């Protein structure tokens, strides 16, 4: 079902992408002259220069949004993006040609419905507007007839693609194999052995053992690359004390948010709507007579109290019923029937919420800080060009701190540093990308601040001296000795566990154990090593598994293994996921083979001069 839905949405996404590009106003009509209109052909169908330019621009914009910066066309070509776009247009043309050959098309009603549902063509009233439609297409360099023909071709191509990929299911043998791997249910007993299970405590490691451990695990004691960086920075918080907030602006901000600070009297109300006034009046009569509660009437209507809850409402929000509801003084009282926009209704008032007013004096500090922060951000942004001009004129990082409000700083930065300015992701990215000799640039920070940096030097990763990390090395050496001893103990006990079973083994060794029932690979068991669980899932019942981690030994025996439960909700979700992923991939492969076959049969030719002319418009 997921594949069908994906195929149905394919056409919609094509249309929206086309409109996004079209609305950009990228004008290419006529730049190739009057004679060259296509970059190539697939069979007898042209790939227009306009289509190629629009599709290429769309992909460029998408990749620029992903990287967050403009991208020169030379880099676009180096990434092979232009080749990818041409390949997509070739496939599109081949499918359109085949759809036309076998007579696939859509009617005018489908085209009309598609056009009227596109948001870009809606007018001021919210509905489809023909003038907006024509104006939008004109900006995109298309006529209505061209656009409608393109919609018709897109629809036919989508139908062909859907039909090609339809009916491709996950092979049963593959589905069963994946289900057995992920959803087979394992029951097992787990014995956890700590150092206290050993006959004697592990001795403190001697110097030679510590040195050996240090040498064998040198990467654990290696300092990361350190980058010595000098920077100048300025944040709104640094200049807040210098900013005076205008009292009029403070009051204007308070008044603009008056609805947040001044709230009228409200009521917690439930509303039950009826088909007619007589039925509503009868319900009220039953409640007043004590024959039924409000909840009973709600249940009889096939509803729940959640369906009637209006939350806290003002008098005006209740319309004609407002006066009567607000006249109620006892929570739980009912009034009605009253005429509402959704029909006759009765109301129950559940609580009285008094009017509330927060005076300016109580929120003055908060609003003043907000205004000051906004002003500080604007001040920094207004001076951004000044800082750039100073750097361009040869100013150093130190000069920035001397001649402007920016503050000087130095940091020995490494991956993972997060103190001070390194708390900003923008600084961390710039620090990682910096190279010695780079020209300093001004960068923005997420809070509206700015910074510039200079890489003064790089200290390559190097092992810390043993004297500096002796404590850690000694702890590591001892932990390894503990795990080695526990591994030997667990292995010596595993034969007895296999022979006697978990209950008898636990009694004989006076060891507690944990039982796990019907665990699958999709379950998570915090605190257990992942390689232990993988070994358990791959082991036959009755065969012990031994693993050590974190100065503990884990001795496990599988007691039972069962096939996946076909009625289990988690198994059913797994089947859906397998069919969606594997079936979808197979369907995509089938479609790809079909499209390549069409391309080979039709023949492909490109006009390199036309392609280069389109590319020239991007340079």
Secondary structure, 3 states (H helix, E strand, C coil): CHHHHHHHHHHHHHHHHHHHHHHCCCCCCCCCCCCCCEEEEECCEEEEHHHHHHHHHHHHHHHHHHHCCCCCHHHHHHCCHHHHHHHHHHHHHHHHHHHHHCCCCCCHHHHHHHHHCCHHHECCCCCECHHHHHHHHHHCCCCHHHHHHHHHHHHHHHHHHHHHHCCCCCCHHHHHHHHHHHHCEEEEEEEEECHHHCCCCCCCCCHHHHHHHHHHCHHHHEECCEEEEEEEEECHHHHHHHCCCCHHHHHHHHHHCHHHHEECCEEEEEEEECCCHHHHHHHHHHHHHCCCCHHHHHHHCCCCHHHHEEEEEECHHHHHHHHHHHHCCCCCEEEEEEEECCEEEEEEEEEEECCEECCHHHHHHHHHHHHHHHHHHHHHHHCHHHHHHHHHCCCCHHHHHHHCCCEEEEEEECCCCCCHHHHCHHHHHHHHHCCCCCCCCCEECCCCCEEEEEEEEEECCEECCHHHHHHHHHHHHHHHHHHHHHHHHHHHHHHHHHHHCHHHHHHHHCCCCEEEEEECCCCCCCCCCHHHHHHHHCCCCCCEEEEEECCEEEEEEEEEEECCCCCCHHHHHHHHHHHHHHHHHHHHHHHHHHHHHHHHHHCEEECHHHHHHHHHCCC
